[in-house]
Amino acid sequence: MKNIWFPYTQIKTMKEPLQIEKGDGVYLYTKDNKKLIDTVSSWWCTIHGYNNIEINNAIKDQIDKVSHVMLGGLVHQTVIDFSRKIASILPGNLNHCFFSDSGSVGVEVALKMAVQYFNNIGQIKTKFISFTDSYHGDTWKAMEVGDDPDYHKAFKGDSIPQNFYVEPGNIIELEKILKKHSTEIAGFIVEPILQGAGGFKIHSRKYLKDARKLCSKYDVLFIFDEVATGFGRTGDLFVASEDLVPDIIILGKALTGGYIGHSVTVATDEIYNKFYSDSPEDAFMHGPTFMGNPLACAAGLKSIEIFERQDYLSKIKNIESILLKLKDIDHPLIKEVRVIGGCGCIEVKDNKILEGFKDYCFSKGIWNRTFLDFAYIMPPYIISSDELNYVVETFKNWFEKEQRDVL
Ligand SMILES: Cc1ncc(COP(=O)(O)O)c(C=O)c1O
């Protein structure tokens, strides 16, 4: 394994990773045939679980036609269909799809788009506002609009320029910054409603609606990073809706049902039209090699079809009702339990109480991975009520039986 550089970890001291031989439905199977419920959807993306026959077949059919082709000067039917479908399920006039190969790059694209949008109308605006504890990916500019020291600390002293950070929910603070600096700010980028990697913090829709008004008033683009929240995670298909339309939205992770790394940055007509002109100077100079990859588009199209046909939103409602039982867990070291849609999180006061939790879950046939002060569940939406109740019960037993006397 020495040839693999693993993420977010000290490789010298890390425990050997589990080797997965097979995934099927909500289950992962290790090399030594241990069957585990995946409670984190492989970093929140495998919404249909594993080995979905319909998506497998969609990819196989596409492979027999063409598995990759560049979008520079060429196009293919699957990306035409996929972009049309994405535009049709997004609210307002979010109609123009720019594909990339990961969420981080999708965020880079959104930020570049925002800066160039102003450039194309004769304004120089290069700064951004984002939330405290925000996470938008690991590439450079995405990291810059993030506010999470765990991801930044290795780069201290270097040139990560300071953007503006605001506390989610504090509309007065937001307006103060906009009033003073809007001539230099291109966009306000948010993980709407639910901040993921920053600790599963939840803020209100009302705040986002007020922020939408302020962004319009001060001529700053409102950018929704729905890489994590998109496709049902907060209980709605997207946080963006007919009464809350951002200028740019980024979707990733579940975009392909978690099958293939891909993202899409979608802009409104107003943004797009400022790039659409007789001048080559106005063109958007970005183009990932694998943008609009046919296999990713085929997987994504089928994923959305299944999501709609099998009424995943009602599945997510059921998941939420079960996750709410996390709130009944009683332990003095629990700081707060937050649940929304397909996400439930226990924040603890001292993460010592989470030491050994992963192994405990493993012993109970569950794959779970805590980080910092958070133990969370973000299951594939196909998880059954029985399976999810069992997971919640296992969490409860950890706190109330295994760690009852730990203080
Ligand atoms: C809100 C958000 N934006 C962007 C990203 C980056 O996506 P990727 O890991 O596909 O680059 C993530 C990943 O967790 C995320 O949660």
PDBQT file of the ligand as one rigid body, heavy atoms in Angstrom, charges set to zero:
ROOT
HETATM    1  C1  LIG A 501     -19.649  21.834   0.237  1.00  0.00    +0.000 C 
HETATM    2  C2  LIG A 501     -18.530  21.174  -0.509  1.00  0.00    +0.000 A 
HETATM    3  N1  LIG A 501     -17.988  21.794  -1.569  1.00  0.00    +0.000 NA
HETATM    4  C3  LIG A 501     -16.994  21.233  -2.283  1.00  0.00    +0.000 A 
HETATM    5  C4  LIG A 501     -16.480  20.004  -1.932  1.00  0.00    +0.000 A 
HETATM    6  C5  LIG A 501     -15.349  19.413  -2.721  1.00  0.00    +0.000 C 
HETATM    7  O1  LIG A 501     -15.780  18.364  -3.523  1.00  0.00    +0.000 OA
HETATM    8  P1  LIG A 501     -14.718  17.309  -4.107  1.00  0.00    +0.000 P 
HETATM    9  O2  LIG A 501     -14.236  16.506  -2.949  1.00  0.00    +0.000 OA
HETATM   10  O3  LIG A 501     -15.505  16.509  -5.093  1.00  0.00    +0.000 OA
HETATM   11  O4  LIG A 501     -13.619  18.100  -4.735  1.00  0.00    +0.000 OA
HETATM   12  C6  LIG A 501     -17.015  19.317  -0.841  1.00  0.00    +0.000 A 
HETATM   13  C7  LIG A 501     -16.482  18.013  -0.431  1.00  0.00    +0.000 C 
HETATM   14  O5  LIG A 501     -16.748  17.487   0.617  1.00  0.00    +0.000 OA
HETATM   15  C8  LIG A 501     -18.056  19.920  -0.098  1.00  0.00    +0.000 A 
HETATM   16  O6  LIG A 501     -18.591  19.327   0.977  1.00  0.00    +0.000 OA
ENDROOT
TORSDOF 0
